Amino acid sequence: MSLEKQLQLFSRVDHLIKRKATGDTETLAKRLNISTRSVFRIIKEMREELEADIEYCPHAQSYIYKTKFSFKEKILEKI
């Protein structure tokens, strides 16, 4: 996957997390038109590469940020 596509995907996931609108893993995969395995990989990469504190919240039925997180700031730090 190209860097541009990866960043676009991360940005879409970030937007959905901030809205608490990801749904579960299968729902998120369908929204992004990717496999559930890819969802797990993306979440893992965001945790490791961008230090995003992401967890799944059954009450909200969405992935959430446990701590304040700015996707744009993290990307700018990496450049």
ChimeraX attribute file (.defattr): number of C-alpha atoms within 10 A of each C-alpha:
attribute: neighborCount
match mode: 1-to-1
recipient: residues
	/A:1	6
	/A:2	7
	/A:3	8
	/A:4	9
	/A:5	10
	/A:6	12
	/A:7	14
	/A:8	12
	/A:9	15
	/A:10	18
	/A:11	14
	/A:12	15
	/A:13	22
	/A:14	23
	/A:15	14
	/A:16	18
	/A:17	19
	/A:18	16
	/A:19	12
	/A:20	16
	/A:21	17
	/A:22	25
	/A:23	20
	/A:24	16
	/A:25	19
	/A:26	15
	/A:27	15
	/A:28	20
	/A:29	18
	/A:30	13
	/A:31	14
	/A:32	16
	/A:33	11
	/A:34	12
	/A:35	14
	/A:36	17
	/A:37	11
	/A:38	14
	/A:39	21
	/A:40	13
	/A:41	12
	/A:42	16
	/A:43	19
	/A:44	15
	/A:45	14
	/A:46	18
	/A:47	14
	/A:48	11
	/A:49	12
	/A:50	18
	/A:51	13
	/A:52	22
	/A:53	15
	/A:54	17
	/A:55	14
	/A:56	17
	/A:57	15
	/A:58	10
	/A:59	6
	/A:60	13
	/A:61	14
	/A:62	22
	/A:63	25
	/A:64	21
	/A:65	17
	/A:66	12
	/A:67	9
	/A:68	7
	/A:69	16
	/A:70	12
	/A:71	17
	/A:72	10
	/A:73	10
	/A:74	14
	/A:75	12
	/A:76	8
	/A:77	9
	/A:78	8
	/A:79	5
